[in-house]
Amino acid sequence: MHISDGILSAPVLATGFVGTGILAAATLRKMDMEEVPKIAVITSVFFVASLIHVPVGPTSVHLILNGLVGVVLGMRAFPAILLGIVLQAILFGHGGVSVIGINTLMLGGGGLVAYGVWQQRHRFNMPKKEVIFGALAGATGTISSGIILALALVTTGEEFFATAGYALAMHIPIMITEAIVVGACAGFLKRVKPDVLAGERPQAAGE
């Protein structure tokens, strides 16, 4: 879902950098150094997953896992994804330097949306709610990023209208896959190490 250099207009690129700067500053506030190892591990998962592309027509699709990043890291999902995108651009030329801002806004923004959905599980008392809301987080993280991708393309020029619609449609199966993967991971982590999950509340005695 990365956008490459040389496609977007200058105003869209500038908006990406400004938005990324604001969100990075907001989500890095009061970060504890004890969070760094977990952020590093999850960033590496995102880094590897989003490097594996499957060409589909004029675009390509790949696992994003920004929903999983949001489920585990919460607000720190945004700087983690920013770091992953910067490393991909520098080490592999993936996307490019000029689109670091918009790519981070797109994927990191999806991670924050996923975290917001994941937090809604506290409103419900039902079995397997971590699996259910993990799946919803995975799906909404993907579709949110797809919408930002489409908006970035259509605001650049009319010639990208068809490509924007095609790219968004091609990510529907990825959205379903992400829902399955993130839901399964959330359920597994809830069983074996619940404190890893973002916003997990300690259980009261006897629960």
C-alpha positions as CSV (number, residue, x, y, z in Angstrom):
1,M,0.0,0.0,0.0
2,H,3.0,2.3,-0.1
3,I,2.9,5.2,-2.5
4,S,6.1,5.7,-4.6
5,D,8.1,8.9,-5.3
6,G,7.0,11.0,-8.3
7,I,3.3,10.3,-8.2
8,L,1.7,12.7,-5.8
9,S,1.5,16.5,-6.1
10,A,3.6,18.8,-3.9
11,P,0.7,20.0,-1.7
12,V,-0.3,16.3,-0.9
13,L,3.3,15.5,0.0
14,A,3.6,18.6,2.2
15,T,0.3,17.7,3.9
16,G,1.7,14.2,4.6
17,F,4.8,15.6,6.3
18,V,2.9,18.1,8.3
19,G,0.3,15.6,9.5
20,T,3.0,13.0,10.3
21,G,5.0,15.6,12.3
22,I,1.9,16.6,14.4
23,L,0.8,13.0,15.1
24,A,4.4,11.8,15.8
25,A,4.8,14.6,18.4
26,A,1.5,13.8,20.0
27,T,2.0,10.0,20.1
28,L,5.6,10.2,21.4
29,R,4.7,12.3,24.5
30,K,5.7,10.8,27.9
31,M,7.1,7.7,26.3
32,D,8.7,5.4,28.9
33,M,12.0,3.8,27.9
34,E,10.7,0.5,29.0
35,E,8.3,0.6,26.0
36,V,11.2,0.6,23.5
37,P,11.8,-3.2,23.3
38,K,8.2,-3.9,22.6
39,I,8.1,-1.1,20.0
40,A,11.2,-2.5,18.4
41,V,9.8,-6.0,18.1
42,I,6.4,-4.9,16.7
43,T,8.2,-2.5,14.3
44,S,10.2,-5.3,12.9
45,V,7.0,-7.4,12.3
46,F,5.5,-4.5,10.4
47,F,8.8,-3.9,8.5
48,V,9.0,-7.4,7.2
49,A,5.3,-7.9,6.5
50,S,4.9,-4.8,4.3
51,L,8.0,-5.6,2.3
52,I,6.4,-8.7,0.7
53,H,4.3,-7.5,-2.3
54,V,2.0,-9.4,-4.6
55,P,1.5,-7.6,-8.0
56,V,-2.1,-7.1,-9.0
57,G,-2.7,-5.2,-12.2
58,P,-1.4,-1.6,-12.0
59,T,-0.8,-1.9,-8.3
60,S,0.3,-4.4,-5.7
61,V,-1.0,-5.6,-2.4
62,H,0.6,-6.9,0.8
63,L,-0.1,-7.6,4.4
64,I,0.0,-4.3,6.4
65,L,-0.5,-5.4,10.0
66,N,-1.0,-1.8,11.1
67,G,-4.1,-3.2,13.0
68,L,-1.9,-5.6,14.9
69,V,0.6,-2.7,15.7
70,G,-2.3,-0.7,17.0
71,V,-3.6,-3.6,19.1
72,V,-0.3,-4.1,20.8
73,L,1.3,-0.6,20.9
74,G,-1.8,1.7,21.2
75,M,-0.8,5.3,20.5
76,R,2.8,4.2,20.0
77,A,1.7,2.5,16.8
78,F,2.2,5.7,14.9
79,P,5.9,6.3,15.7
80,A,6.6,2.6,15.3
81,I,5.1,2.6,11.8
82,L,7.0,5.9,11.1
83,L,10.3,4.2,12.0
84,G,9.5,1.1,9.9
85,I,8.7,3.3,6.8
86,V,11.8,5.4,7.2
87,L,14.0,2.2,7.4
88,Q,12.2,0.7,4.4
89,A,12.8,3.9,2.4
90,I,16.5,4.3,3.4
91,L,17.5,0.6,3.2
92,F,15.4,-0.6,0.3
93,G,14.2,2.4,-1.5
94,H,10.7,1.2,-0.7
95,G,8.3,4.0,-1.5
96,G,10.8,6.7,-1.4
97,V,11.9,9.6,0.8
98,S,9.5,12.3,-0.5
99,V,6.5,10.1,0.4
100,I,7.6,9.1,3.9
101,G,5.1,11.6,5.3
102,I,2.1,10.6,3.4
103,N,2.9,6.8,3.7
104,T,3.2,7.2,7.5
105,L,0.0,9.2,7.7
106,M,-1.7,6.5,5.7
107,L,-0.5,3.4,7.5
108,G,0.1,5.0,10.9
109,G,-3.2,6.7,10.8
110,G,-4.8,3.3,10.1
111,G,-2.9,1.9,13.1
112,L,-4.4,4.7,15.4
113,V,-7.9,4.0,14.0
114,A,-7.4,0.3,14.8
115,Y,-6.4,1.1,18.3
116,G,-9.5,3.2,18.8
117,V,-11.6,0.3,17.6
118,W,-9.7,-2.2,19.8
119,Q,-10.3,0.0,22.9
120,Q,-14.1,-0.4,22.4
121,R,-13.9,-3.9,23.7
122,H,-14.0,-2.5,27.3
123,R,-17.6,-1.5,26.6
124,F,-18.7,-5.1,26.2
125,N,-18.8,-8.2,28.3
126,M,-18.8,-11.2,25.9
127,P,-16.8,-14.3,25.3
128,K,-13.9,-14.0,22.8
129,K,-14.2,-10.2,22.7
130,E,-10.5,-9.9,22.1
131,V,-10.7,-12.0,19.0
132,I,-13.8,-10.1,17.8
133,F,-12.3,-6.6,18.4
134,G,-8.9,-7.7,17.2
135,A,-10.5,-8.7,13.9
136,L,-12.4,-5.4,13.7
137,A,-9.2,-3.5,14.4
138,G,-7.4,-5.4,11.7
139,A,-10.1,-4.7,9.2
140,T,-10.6,-1.1,10.0
141,G,-6.9,-0.4,10.1
142,T,-6.6,-1.7,6.6
143,I,-9.7,0.0,5.1
144,S,-8.8,3.4,6.8
145,S,-5.3,3.3,5.2
146,G,-6.9,2.4,1.9
147,I,-9.2,5.4,2.1
148,I,-6.3,7.7,2.8
149,L,-4.4,6.2,-0.1
150,A,-7.4,6.8,-2.4
151,L,-7.8,10.4,-1.2
152,A,-4.1,11.1,-1.8
153,L,-4.4,9.9,-5.3
154,V,-7.6,11.6,-6.3
155,T,-6.5,14.9,-4.8
156,T,-3.4,14.7,-7.0
157,G,-5.2,14.6,-10.3
158,E,-8.2,13.2,-12.2
159,E,-5.9,10.8,-14.0
160,F,-5.6,8.8,-10.8
161,F,-9.3,8.3,-10.2
162,A,-9.4,4.9,-11.7
163,T,-6.2,3.8,-10.0
164,A,-7.5,4.9,-6.7
165,G,-10.7,2.9,-7.0
166,Y,-8.8,-0.1,-8.2
167,A,-6.2,0.0,-5.4
168,L,-9.0,0.3,-2.8
169,A,-11.0,-2.6,-4.3
170,M,-7.9,-4.8,-4.4
171,H,-7.4,-4.3,-0.6
172,I,-10.8,-5.8,0.3
173,P,-9.3,-9.3,0.4
174,I,-6.4,-8.0,2.3
175,M,-8.8,-6.4,4.8
176,I,-10.4,-9.8,5.4
177,T,-7.1,-11.5,5.8
178,E,-5.9,-8.9,8.2
179,A,-9.1,-9.3,10.2
180,I,-8.4,-13.0,10.6
181,V,-4.7,-12.6,11.4
182,V,-5.1,-9.8,13.9
183,G,-8.1,-11.4,15.6
184,A,-6.2,-14.7,16.0
185,C,-3.1,-12.9,17.3
186,A,-5.2,-10.9,19.8
187,G,-6.9,-14.0,21.1
188,F,-3.6,-15.8,21.4
189,L,-1.9,-13.0,23.3
190,K,-4.9,-12.6,25.6
191,R,-4.4,-16.3,26.6
192,V,-0.6,-16.4,26.9
193,K,0.5,-12.8,27.7
194,P,-2.3,-10.4,28.1
195,D,-0.2,-7.5,29.4
196,V,1.3,-7.2,25.9
197,L,-2.0,-5.9,24.5
198,A,-2.6,-2.2,24.5
199,G,-4.9,-0.9,27.2
200,E,-5.3,-4.3,28.8
201,R,-6.8,-3.9,32.2
202,P,-5.5,-6.2,35.0
203,Q,-8.1,-8.8,36.1
204,A,-9.6,-8.5,39.5
205,A,-9.2,-11.3,41.9
206,G,-11.4,-14.3,41.1
207,E,-11.9,-13.4,37.4
